[in-house]
Amino acid sequence: MVRSDLPDDPYLEPDLVRYFPQRLQRDFHDQIVTHRLRREIVATQVCNQLVNLSGISFDHRLSEETGLGVVEITRAWVAVRDVFGIVDLWAQVDALGGAVKLDAQLELFLELRTMAERAVMWLLRHRKAPIDIAAAVGEFQSGIATLSVGLEGQMRGRMREQAFALEAGRLAANIPETLAQRSVLWPLLHTGFDVVDLAGRTNQPLQSVAGVYWEVFEQLDLGWLWEAIGRLPHSNRWQTQARSALRDDLLAALADLAEDAIIAGSVTDWMDTSERMITRAGLLFTEIRRVDTHDLTTLSVALRQLRNLALLA
């Protein structure tokens, strides 16, 4: 059996320290960090937390999708845990207790799990293994924190209206205002990785890039495609992986198109210079939307057209 170096990662030292009572943390810190069972304690702490927050089948599902082992998946999960502040958000939802209906609370828990899983998938597909946890957290934590309270202001059109409607529903369900405002962004917040990455590559302000990203989404009217992918069946591993692949293709194309718009100077300028290709894509999208049932075939054609637009516009 190969010995993993993950429990020895200095980044995980706080997980080791938190295992002990606060008084021992304060009075015997030096002894704790050199504890002879430190590897075992770190491994137990991290694995228990991963299972508690993301589910017992999490690593198995992601291993099937990526071909990576549990150690690399866990590295990415720890980075996402801290980039998004998953532990604190989970505690806020857990603290709701009997103040809200169980269905509302469970919905929040599931959205947190989904957000974390999609973010882990992004890291595994965009950063070379083994992932440097500290570097990933340093790269994304600040930007995601900014987007987690400001993304709603960057969205446009129908997506923005849906966010406000969901927030109103959660306020009516007695969910505290701050948590209600933040939670409506969880289904979208994994897209923040692309926005932060794009802002770094183009040397543009984060909020400006987020605005361009969602304006492209709205101008191309991609909400229907987003929702159609989400409605695809996922009752077995193949359907689940196919749906995930389509979602990844959509977001990758959207990031490329947003970059094109930034390079062009604005979304308006980009649309003017790409008018012919955009019109052609729009006509195909309209034709596909008229189909009674969207399936893997029709949505793959739509995504192919979107990728062509990103390549040729």
SERO-4910 file (N, C-alpha, C, O; in steps of 0.05 Angstrom, whole numbers):
BEGIN
 pado doro    nc1    nc2    nc3   cac1   cac2   cac3    cc1    cc2    cc3    oc1    oc2    oc3
  Met    A     17    -24      0      0      0      0     18     25      0     37     27     16
  Val    A     11     44    -18     26     69    -19     19     87      4     -4     91     10
  Arg    A     39     98     17     35    116     39     30    144     29     46    155     14
  Ser    A      7    155     36      0    182     27     14    203     44     17    200     68
  Asp    A     21    225     31     33    247     46     13    269     53     20    289     64
  Leu    A    -13    264     46    -33    283     53    -35    290     82    -37    314     89
  Pro    A    -35    271    101    -37    278    129    -13    294    139    -15    307    160
  Asp    A      9    295    124     32    310    132     32    339    121     50    355    127
  Asp    A     12    345    105     11    372     93      8    393    115    -10    391    131
  Pro    A     27    412    117     25    433    138     -1    447    138    -10    457    159
  Tyr    A    -15    449    115    -41    463    114    -61    450    133    -79    464    143
  Leu    A    -58    424    138    -78    410    155    -72    410    185    -85    397    200
  Glu    A    -51    425    192    -45    427    221    -68    437    238    -72    426    259
  Pro    A    -83    457    229   -107    465    245   -127    443    249   -140    442    270
  Asp    A   -130    424    230   -148    402    234   -138    384    256   -154    373    271
  Leu    A   -112    381    258   -100    365    280   -105    379    307   -114    366    326
  Val    A   -100    405    308   -103    419    333   -132    419    343   -137    417    367
  Arg    A   -151    423    324   -179    424    332   -190    398    343   -211    397    356
  Tyr    A   -175    376    340   -184    351    351   -183    351    381   -199    337    394
  Phe    A   -166    368    393   -162    368    422   -179    390    435   -186    410    422
  Pro    A   -186    387    461   -200    408    475   -186    434    474   -161    435    472
  Gln    A   -201    456    476   -189    483    473   -167    488    493   -147    501    487
  Arg    A   -170    479    518   -149    484    537   -123    470    530   -102    482    533
  Leu    A   -125    446    519   -101    433    510    -89    447    485    -65    448    482
  Gln    A   -106    456    468    -97    471    445    -80    495    454    -59    502    442
  Arg    A    -90    508    475    -76    533    484    -51    526    499    -30    540    495
  Asp    A    -51    506    516    -29    501    534     -8    482    523     15    482    532
  Phe    A    -16    465    503      3    445    494      4    444    463      6    422    452
  His    A      3    467    451      4    468    422     28    454    410     25    438    391
  Asp    A     52    460    421     76    448    410     76    418    412     86    404    394
  Gln    A     65    407    434     64    378    437     44    366    418     48    344    408
  Ile    A     22    380    413      1    370    395     12    367    367      7    346    354
  Val    A     26    387    357     35    386    329     57    365    324     64    359    301
  Thr    A     69    355    346     89    334    343     79    307    354     94    289    359
  His    A     53    306    358     40    281    369     47    257    352     47    259    327
  Arg    A     53    235    364     62    211    349     39    200    331     45    185    312
  Leu    A     14    206    338     -9    197    322    -21    219    305    -44    218    298
  Arg    A     -4    240    299    -15    263    285    -26    256    257    -47    266    249
  Arg    A    -13    238    243    -23    229    217    -50    216    219    -68    222    203
  Glu    A    -52    198    238    -78    184    242   -100    203    250   -123    200    241
  Ile    A    -93    222    267   -114    241    276   -123    258    253   -147    263    249
  Val    A   -104    269    237   -111    286    215   -128    270    195   -148    280    185
  Ala    A   -119    246    188   -135    230    169   -163    225    179   -182    226    163
  Thr    A   -166    218    204   -192    213    216   -210    238    215   -233    237    208
  Gln    A   -198    260    223   -213    286    224   -223    293    197   -247    300    193
  Val    A   -205    293    177   -212    302    150   -233    283    137   -252    292    126
  Cys    A   -228    257    140   -246    238    127   -274    238    140   -294    237    126
  Asn    A   -275    241    166   -301    242    180   -316    267    171   -340    266    166
  Gln    A   -302    290    168   -315    314    160   -324    313    132   -346    322    125
  Leu    A   -308    301    114   -316    298     86   -342    281     84   -360    289     70
  Val    A   -343    259     98   -366    242     97   -391    256    109   -413    254     98
  Asn    A   -387    270    131   -409    284    144   -421    306    127   -445    310    127
  Leu    A   -404    320    113   -413    343     98   -419    337     68   -436    351     56
  Ser    A   -406    317     57   -411    311     29   -422    284     23   -428    278      0
  Gly    A   -425    267     43   -438    241     39   -418    218     36   -396    222     27
  Ile    A   -427    195     43   -410    171     43   -402    162     15   -381    149     12
  Ser    A   -417    170     -5   -411    161    -33   -396    182    -49   -390    178    -73
  Phe    A   -389    205    -36   -377    227    -50   -352    220    -65   -349    224    -89
  Asp    A   -332    208    -51   -307    202    -64   -310    180    -86   -296    181   -106
  His    A   -329    162    -82   -333    141   -102   -344    154   -128   -335    147   -150
  Arg    A   -364    172   -125   -376    184   -149   -355    200   -164   -353    198   -189
  Leu    A   -339    216   -150   -319    232   -164   -296    216   -175   -285    223   -195
  Ser    A   -290    194   -162   -270    177   -172   -278    165   -199   -263    162   -218
  Glu    A   -304    157   -201   -315    146   -226   -314    167   -248   -309    160   -271
  Glu    A   -319    192   -241   -321    213   -261   -293    222   -270   -289    229   -294
  Thr    A   -274    223   -252   -248    234   -258   -226    214   -262   -205    220   -275
  Gly    A   -229    190   -251   -208    170   -252   -187    174   -231   -167    159   -230
  Leu    A   -190    194   -214   -171    200   -193   -177    185   -167   -200    176   -163
  Gly    A   -157    182   -151   -160    167   -126   -171    185   -103   -173    209   -106
  Val    A   -177    172    -81   -189    186    -58   -171    208    -47   -181    228    -37
  Val    A   -145    204    -48   -127    224    -37   -128    250    -52   -130    271    -40
  Glu    A   -128    249    -79   -129    273    -95   -157    286    -93   -159    311    -93
  Ile    A   -177    270    -91   -204    281    -88   -206    295    -61   -218    316    -59
  Thr    A   -195    283    -40   -195    295    -14   -180    322    -13   -189    341      0
  Arg    A   -157    323    -27   -143    348    -28   -160    370    -40   -162    392    -29
  Ala    A   -174    364    -62   -191    384    -74   -214    391    -56   -222    415    -54
  Trp    A   -225    371    -42   -248    377    -24   -239    395     -1   -254    413      6
  Val    A   -216    391     11   -207    408     33   -204    437     23   -211    455     36
  Ala    A   -193    440     -1   -190    467    -13   -217    480    -16   -221    503     -8
  Val    A   -236    465    -27   -263    476    -31   -276    482     -4   -290    503     -1
  Arg    A   -273    465     15   -284    469     42   -276    496     53   -293    510     64
  Asp    A   -251    504     49   -242    529     60   -246    553     42   -250    575     51
  Val    A   -246    548     16   -251    570     -3   -280    580      1   -285    604      1
  Phe    A   -299    562      4   -327    569      7   -336    572     36   -358    582     40
  Gly    A   -319    564     55   -328    565     83   -350    546     88   -370    553    102
  Ile    A   -348    522     77   -370    502     79   -377    496    108   -400    493    114
  Val    A   -357    493    125   -362    485    152   -380    505    166   -399    498    180
  Asp    A   -373    531    163   -389    552    176   -417    553    164   -436    556    179
  Leu    A   -420    551    138   -446    551    125   -463    528    134   -487    531    140
  Trp    A   -451    504    136   -465    481    146   -475    485    174   -498    478    181
  Ala    A   -458    497    191   -466    502    219   -490    522    220   -508    519    236
  Gln    A   -490    542    202   -512    561    202   -538    547    194   -559    552    206
  Val    A   -537    529    175   -561    515    167   -570    496    189   -593    494    195
  Asp    A   -551    482    201   -557    463    223   -569    478    246   -587    467    260
  Ala    A   -561    502    251   -571    518    274   -600    526    270   -613    535    290
  Leu    A   -611    524    246   -639    532    242   -658    514    258   -678    524    268
  Gly    A   -650    489    261   -666    470    277   -695    471    271   -704    470    248
  Gly    A   -711    474    292   -740    474    290   -751    501    281   -776    504    279
  Ala    A   -734    521    276   -744    548    268   -755    547    240   -770    565    233
  Val    A   -748    528    224   -758    525    196   -768    497    192   -761    479    207
  Lys    A   -783    493    171   -793    467    164   -769    449    155   -750    459    144
  Leu    A   -771    424    161   -750    405    155   -743    405    125   -719    403    118
  Asp    A   -763    407    108   -758    406     79   -741    430     71   -723    427     54
  Ala    A   -746    453     82   -730    477     75   -701    474     84   -682    481     70
  Gln    A   -697    462    108   -670    458    118   -655    437    101   -632    441     95
  Leu    A   -669    416     95   -656    395     78   -648    405     51   -628    398     40
  Glu    A   -665    423     40   -659    435     14   -633    450     15   -616    449     -3
  Leu    A   -629    465     37   -604    480     40   -580    462     43   -559    467     31
  Phe    A   -583    441     59   -561    421     62   -553    409     34   -530    407     28
  Leu    A   -573    402     19   -568    390     -7   -555    409    -26   -537    402    -42
  Glu    A   -563    435    -25   -550    455    -43   -521    459    -35   -504    464    -52
  Leu    A   -515    459     -9   -487    461      0   -471    438    -11   -449    441    -21
  Arg    A   -482    413     -9   -467    390    -19   -463    392    -50   -441    386    -59
  Thr    A   -483    400    -64   -481    403    -93   -460    424   -101   -444    420   -118
  Met    A   -461    447    -87   -442    468    -92   -413    458    -88   -396    463   -104
  Ala    A   -409    444    -65   -382    434    -59   -373    414    -80   -350    414    -89
  Glu    A   -391    396    -88   -384    375   -108   -376    387   -135   -357    379   -147
  Arg    A   -392    407   -144   -386    419   -170   -360    435   -168   -345    436   -188
  Ala    A   -354    447   -146   -329    462   -143   -305    443   -142   -285    449   -154
  Val    A   -308    421   -129   -287    401   -128   -281    391   -157   -258    388   -165
  Met    A   -303    386   -172   -299    377   -199   -284    398   -216   -267    391   -232
  Trp    A   -290    423   -211   -276    444   -226   -246    443   -220   -230    444   -238
  Leu    A   -239    441   -195   -211    440   -187   -197    416   -199   -175    419   -210
  Leu    A   -210    393   -198   -197    369   -208   -194    370   -238   -176    357   -249
  Arg    A   -211    385   -252   -209    386   -281   -193    410   -292   -186    411   -315
  His    A   -187    429   -274   -172    453   -283   -145    457   -270   -130    475   -277
  Arg    A   -139    441   -250   -113    444   -236   -100    417   -235   -112    396   -229
  Lys    A    -75    416   -242    -60    391   -244    -56    378   -216    -50    392   -197
  Ala    A    -61    352   -215    -57    337   -190    -27    332   -187    -12    329   -206
  Pro    A    -17    331   -161    -33    335   -137    -38    365   -132    -20    382   -135
  Ile    A    -62    371   -124    -70    399   -119    -56    409    -94    -56    396    -73
  Asp    A    -44    433    -96    -32    447    -73    -55    461    -59    -66    481    -68
  Ile    A    -62    450    -36    -86    460    -21    -83    490    -14   -100    506    -20
  Ala    A    -60    496     -2    -55    524      6    -56    543    -18    -67    565    -16
  Ala    A    -44    535    -40    -44    552    -64    -72    556    -75    -79    578    -84
  Ala    A    -88    534    -76   -115    536    -86   -132    555    -69   -147    571    -79
  Val    A   -129    552    -42   -144    569    -24   -136    598    -28   -152    616    -28
  Gly    A   -109    602    -30    -99    630    -34   -108    642    -60   -113    666    -61
  Glu    A   -111    626    -81   -119    636   -107   -149    643   -108   -156    663   -121
  Phe    A   -166    628    -94   -194    631    -99   -210    642    -75   -232    653    -79
  Gln    A   -200    640    -51   -217    645    -27   -227    674    -27   -251    678    -22
  Ser    A   -210    693    -31   -219    721    -30   -239    728    -52   -259    741    -46
  Gly    A   -234    718    -76   -253    724    -98   -280    711    -94   -300    724    -99
  Ile    A   -280    686    -85   -305    672    -80   -321    686    -57   -345    688    -58
  Ala    A   -306    695    -37   -320    710    -15   -333    735    -26   -355    742    -17
  Thr    A   -320    749    -44   -332    773    -56   -356    766    -72   -377    779    -70
  Leu    A   -354    745    -89   -377    737   -106   -400    726    -90   -423    729    -98
  Ser    A   -394    714    -67   -415    701    -51   -435    721    -40   -457    714    -32
  Val    A   -427    746    -38   -445    767    -28   -452    787    -50   -468    806    -45
  Gly    A   -440    784    -74   -445    804    -94   -454    793   -121   -460    809   -139
  Leu    A   -454    767   -124   -461    755   -150   -490    762   -158   -495    766   -182
  Glu    A   -507    764   -139   -535    771   -145   -537    797   -159   -554    801   -176
  Gly    A   -519    816   -152   -519    842   -165   -507    841   -193   -511    860   -209
  Gln    A   -493    820   -200   -481    818   -226   -498    803   -246   -495    805   -271
  Met    A   -517    788   -237   -535    772   -254   -554    790   -269   -559    813   -262
  Arg    A   -564    779   -291   -581    795   -309   -607    780   -314   -608    755   -311
  Gly    A   -628    794   -322   -652    782   -333   -665    761   -316   -669    764   -292
  Arg    A   -672    739   -329   -688    718   -317   -673    705   -293   -686    699   -273
  Met    A   -647    701   -296   -632    689   -274   -633    706   -249   -635    696   -227
  Arg    A   -631    732   -253   -633    751   -230   -661    750   -218   -664    750   -193
  Glu    A   -682    749   -234   -709    748   -224   -714    722   -209   -727    722   -188
  Gln    A   -703    700   -218   -706    674   -204   -692    675   -177   -702    664   -157
  Ala    A   -669    688   -176   -654    691   -151   -671    706   -130   -672    699   -107
  Phe    A   -682    728   -139   -699    745   -121   -724    729   -112   -732    731    -89
  Ala    A   -736    715   -130   -760    699   -123   -753    677   -103   -768    673    -84
  Leu    A   -730    664   -106   -722    644    -88   -715    656    -60   -722    644    -39
  Glu    A   -703    679    -61   -696    692    -35   -722    700    -20   -724    696      4
  Ala    A   -742    710    -35   -767    717    -22   -780    692    -10   -791    693     12
  Gly    A   -779    670    -24   -791    645    -14   -777    636     12   -790    626     30
  Arg    A   -751    639     13   -736    630     36   -740    649     60   -740    640     83
  Leu    A   -743    674     54   -750    692     76   -778    686     87   -782    687    112
  Ala    A   -796    679     70   -823    671     79   -822    645     95   -840    640    111
  Ala    A   -802    628     89   -799    603    104   -784    607    130   -777    587    144
  Asn    A   -779    632    138   -767    639    164   -737    634    164   -725    632    186
  Ile    A   -725    633    141   -696    631    140   -684    659    144   -694    678    131
  Pro    A   -665    663    161   -653    689    167   -645    703    141   -636    691    122
  Glu    A   -647    730    141   -643    745    116   -615    741    104   -613    736     80
  Thr    A   -594    742    120   -567    739    109   -563    711     97   -552    709     75
  Leu    A   -573    691    110   -570    664    100   -588    660     75   -580    646     56
  Ala    A   -611    672     75   -629    670     51   -616    683     27   -617    672      5
  Gln    A   -604    707     31   -590    721     10   -567    705     -1   -563    703    -26
  Arg    A   -551    693     16   -527    678      7   -535    652     -5   -523    643    -25
  Ser    A   -555    639      5   -562    612     -4   -572    611    -32   -569    591    -46
  Val    A   -585    633    -41   -596    632    -69   -573    632    -89   -578    625   -113
  Leu    A   -549    638    -81   -526    638    -99   -512    611   -100   -495    606   -117
  Trp    A   -517    594    -80   -502    568    -79   -504    552   -104   -484    540   -112
  Pro    A   -527    550   -117   -528    534   -142   -511    545   -165   -505    531   -184
  Leu    A   -502    570   -162   -487    583   -183   -458    589   -175   -442    596   -192
  Leu    A   -452    587   -150   -427    598   -140   -402    583   -150   -380    594   -150
  His    A   -406    558   -158   -383    544   -170   -373    557   -195   -349    553   -203
  Thr    A   -390    572   -209   -381    587   -233   -361    609   -225   -347    619   -242
  Gly    A   -360    615   -199   -341    636   -190   -312    628   -195   -295    645   -198
  Phe    A   -307    602   -196   -279    593   -202   -271    604   -230   -249    614   -233
  Asp    A   -289    601   -249   -283    611   -276   -279    641   -276   -262    652   -289
  Val    A   -296    655   -261   -295    684   -260   -269    693   -247   -256    711   -258
  Val    A   -262    681   -225   -237    689   -212   -213    683   -229   -195    699   -232
  Asp    A   -213    659   -242   -192    651   -260   -189    671   -283   -167    679   -291
  Leu    A   -212    678   -295   -212    696   -318   -203    724   -310   -189    737   -325
  Ala    A   -211    733   -286   -202    760   -277   -172    760   -274   -159    780   -280
  Gly    A   -161    738   -264   -132    737   -261   -117    737   -288    -97    750   -291
  Arg    A   -128    722   -307   -115    719   -333   -117    745   -349    -99    751   -365
  Thr    A   -139    760   -346   -143    784   -362   -135    809   -347   -135    831   -358
  Asn    A   -128    806   -321   -120    829   -305   -142    850   -304   -137    874   -305
  Gln    A   -167    840   -301   -190    858   -299   -203    855   -271   -200    835   -258
  Pro    A   -217    876   -262   -230    875   -236   -250    852   -235   -264    846   -254
  Leu    A   -252    839   -212   -268    815   -209   -298    821   -215   -311    806   -229
  Gln    A   -308    842   -203   -336    849   -207   -343    855   -236   -364    848   -246
  Ser    A   -324    868   -250   -328    874   -278   -329    848   -294   -346    845   -312
  Val    A   -311    829   -288   -311    804   -303   -337    788   -297   -349    776   -315
  Ala    A   -346    788   -272   -371    775   -265   -394    787   -281   -412    772   -290
  Gly    A   -394    813   -284   -415    826   -299   -415    818   -328   -436    813   -340
  Val    A   -391    817   -340   -389    808   -368   -398    779   -371   -413    773   -390
  Tyr    A   -390    762   -353   -396    733   -353   -427    729   -354   -437    715   -371
  Trp    A   -441    742   -336   -470    738   -335   -485    754   -356   -507    747   -363
  Glu    A   -472    776   -366   -485    790   -388   -485    774   -414   -504    773   -429
  Val    A   -462    760   -418   -461    742   -441   -481    720   -438   -495    713   -457
  Phe    A   -484    709   -414   -504    688   -409   -532    698   -416   -547    683   -428
  Glu    A   -538    723   -408   -564    733   -412   -569    741   -442   -590    735   -453
  Gln    A   -549    753   -455   -552    761   -482   -555    738   -501   -570    740   -521
  Leu    A   -542    715   -495   -546    691   -511   -569    675   -502   -576    654   -514
  Asp    A   -583    684   -481   -607    670   -471   -601    641   -465   -615    623   -475
  Leu    A   -580    636   -448   -572    609   -443   -586    597   -419   -580    574   -411
  Gly    A   -605    611   -407   -619    600   -384   -634    575   -390   -635    556   -374
  Trp    A   -646    574   -414   -661    549   -422   -642    525   -424   -650    503   -416
  Leu    A   -618    530   -434   -599    508   -437   -589    498   -409   -587    474   -404
  Trp    A   -584    517   -391   -576    511   -364   -598    493   -351   -592    473   -339
  Glu    A   -623    502   -353   -645    488   -340   -650    461   -354   -656    441   -340
  Ala    A   -647    460   -380   -652    434   -395   -631    413   -387   -638    390   -384
  Ile    A   -607    421   -383   -586    403   -374   -593    393   -346   -590    369   -340
  Gly    A   -602    411   -329   -609    403   -301   -633    384   -300   -635    369   -281
  Arg    A   -650    384   -321   -673    366   -321   -667    339   -333   -684    321   -333
  Leu    A   -643    335   -344   -636    309   -356   -637    287   -334   -631    292   -311
  Pro    A   -645    263   -342   -646    241   -322   -618    235   -312   -599    237   -326
  His    A   -617    226   -286   -592    219   -274   -596    196   -254   -587    197   -232
  Ser    A   -610    176   -264   -617    153   -247   -595    132   -246   -596    114   -230
  Asn    A   -575    134   -264   -553    115   -263   -527    131   -268   -527    154   -274
  Arg    A   -504    117   -265   -478    130   -266   -473    142   -293   -460    164   -295
  Trp    A   -482    129   -315   -477    139   -342   -493    165   -347   -482    184   -358
  Gln    A   -518    165   -339   -534    189   -342   -522    212   -326   -521    235   -335
  Thr    A   -514    206   -302   -503    227   -284   -477    238   -296   -473    263   -296
  Gln    A   -460    221   -306   -435    231   -318   -440    246   -344   -426    266   -349
  Ala    A   -459    238   -359   -465    252   -384   -476    280   -378   -469    300   -391
  Arg    A   -494    282   -358   -505    308   -351   -483    326   -340   -482    350   -347
  Ser    A   -465    315   -324   -442    330   -314   -424    340   -336   -415    363   -335
  Ala    A   -420    323   -356   -402    331   -378   -415    354   -394   -401    373   -402
  Leu    A   -441    353   -398   -455    375   -413   -453    401   -397   -449    422   -408
  Arg    A   -457    399   -371   -455    423   -355   -427    435   -356   -423    459   -358
  Asp    A   -407    418   -355   -379    428   -357   -374    441   -384   -361    462   -385
  Asp    A   -385    429   -405   -381    441   -432   -394    468   -434   -383    487   -446
  Leu    A   -418    471   -422   -432    496   -422   -416    518   -408   -412    540   -419
  Leu    A   -406    511   -385   -391    531   -369   -364    538   -382   -355    561   -380
  Ala    A   -351    518   -394   -326    523   -407   -330    542   -431   -314    560   -435
  Ala    A   -351    537   -447   -356    554   -469   -364    582   -460   -355    602   -472
  Leu    A   -379    584   -439   -387    610   -428   -363    626   -419   -361    650   -424
  Ala    A   -344    613   -406   -319    627   -397   -303    636   -421   -293    659   -421
  Asp    A   -302    620   -442   -287    628   -466   -301    652   -480   -287    671   -489
  Leu    A   -327    652   -481   -342    674   -493   -339    700   -477   -337    721   -488
  Ala    A   -339    697   -450   -335    720   -433   -307    732   -437   -304    757   -438
  Glu    A   -288    715   -441   -261    725   -446   -260    739   -473   -247    760   -476
  Asp    A   -274    729   -493   -275    742   -519   -287    770   -516   -278    789   -529
  Ala    A   -308    772   -500   -322    798   -496   -303    817   -482   -303    841   -488
  Ile    A   -288    808   -462   -269    825   -448   -248    835   -467   -241    859   -467
  Ile    A   -238    818   -484   -217    826   -503   -228    846   -524   -214    864   -532
  Ala    A   -254    842   -531   -266    860   -550   -272    888   -538   -276    907   -553
  Gly    A   -272    890   -512   -277    915   -499   -303    917   -484   -305    931   -463
  Ser    A   -323    903   -493   -349    901   -480   -365    879   -493   -359    870   -514
  Val    A   -387    872   -480   -405    852   -491   -418    863   -517   -421    848   -536
  Thr    A   -425    888   -516   -437    900   -540   -418    899   -564   -426    892   -586
  Asp    A   -393    907   -559   -373    907   -581   -369    878   -591   -367    874   -615
  Trp    A   -367    859   -573   -364    831   -581   -387    821   -598   -384    808   -618
  Met    A   -412    829   -590   -435    820   -605   -436    833   -632   -445    820   -651
  Asp    A   -427    858   -634   -427    871   -660   -408    858   -679   -414    854   -703
  Thr    A   -384    850   -669   -364    838   -687   -371    809   -693   -360    797   -712
  Ser    A   -388    796   -677   -394    768   -680   -423    764   -688   -434    742   -683
  Glu    A   -435    784   -699   -464    784   -703   -473    760   -720   -493    747   -713
  Arg    A   -459    754   -741   -468    732   -759   -468    705   -744   -487    690   -746
  Met    A   -446    700   -729   -445    674   -715   -465    673   -693   -477    652   -688
  Ile    A   -469    695   -679   -489    696   -657   -517    691   -668   -533    676   -656
  Thr    A   -524    704   -690   -550    700   -703   -554    671   -711   -575    660   -706
  Arg    A   -534    659   -722   -536    631   -730   -540    613   -706   -557    595   -707
  Ala    A   -525    618   -685   -529    602   -660   -557    606   -649   -569    587   -640
  Gly    A   -566    630   -649   -593    636   -638   -615    622   -653   -634    612   -641
  Leu    A   -612    620   -680   -632    606   -696   -633    577   -689   -654    564   -687
  Leu    A   -609    565   -686   -608    537   -679   -620    532   -651   -634    513   -647
  Phe    A   -613    550   -632   -624    547   -605   -655    548   -605   -668    533   -591
  Thr    A   -665    567   -621   -695    569   -623   -707    543   -634   -728    535   -624
  Glu    A   -694    532   -654   -704    507   -665   -704    484   -645   -723    469   -643
  Ile    A   -682    483   -630   -680    461   -610   -700    466   -587   -711    446   -577
  Arg    A   -704    490   -579   -723    496   -557   -751    488   -564   -768    483   -546
  Arg    A   -758    486   -590   -785    479   -598   -790    449   -596   -813    440   -598
  Val    A   -768    434   -593   -771    405   -590   -786    399   -564   -780    411   -543
  Asp    A   -804    380   -565   -820    374   -541   -803    365   -517   -808    374   -495
  Thr    A   -784    348   -522   -767    337   -500   -738    340   -507   -729    332   -528
  His    A   -723    353   -489   -694    356   -493   -680    331   -482   -685    323   -459
  Asp    A   -662    320   -498   -647    297   -489   -618    302   -494   -610    324   -502
  Leu    A   -602    282   -489   -573    284   -492   -565    292   -520   -546    307   -524
  Thr    A   -580    282   -540   -574    287   -568   -578    316   -575   -560    330   -585
  Thr    A   -602    327   -569   -608    354   -576   -591    374   -561   -582    394   -573
  Leu    A   -586    369   -536   -570    388   -520   -541    387   -528   -527    407   -526
  Ser    A   -531    364   -537   -504    362   -547   -500    379   -572   -480    392   -576
  Val    A   -521    379   -589   -520    396   -613   -519    425   -606   -504    441   -618
  Ala    A   -535    433   -586   -535    461   -577   -508    469   -566   -498    491   -572
  Leu    A   -496    451   -551   -470    458   -539   -448    458   -560   -429    474   -558
  Arg    A   -450    441   -580   -431    442   -603   -432    469   -616   -411    480   -623
  Gln    A   -456    480   -620   -459    506   -633   -447    528   -615   -435    547   -625
  Leu    A   -451    525   -589   -440    545   -570   -409    544   -571   -396    564   -570
  Arg    A   -398    519   -572   -369    517   -573   -358    528   -599   -337    541   -600
  Asn    A   -373    524   -621   -365    535   -647   -365    566   -645   -347    579   -656
  Leu    A   -385    577   -632   -385    606   -628   -361    616   -613   -350    636   -620
  Ala    A   -353    601   -592   -330    609   -577   -304    606   -593   -285    622   -589
  Leu    A   -303    587   -611   -279    583   -627   -277    603   -651   -255    611   -658
  Leu    A   -300    609   -663   -300    624   -688   -308    653   -686   -303    668   -704
  Ala    A   -322    660   -664   -332    688   -663   -309    707   -661   -314    732   -659
***
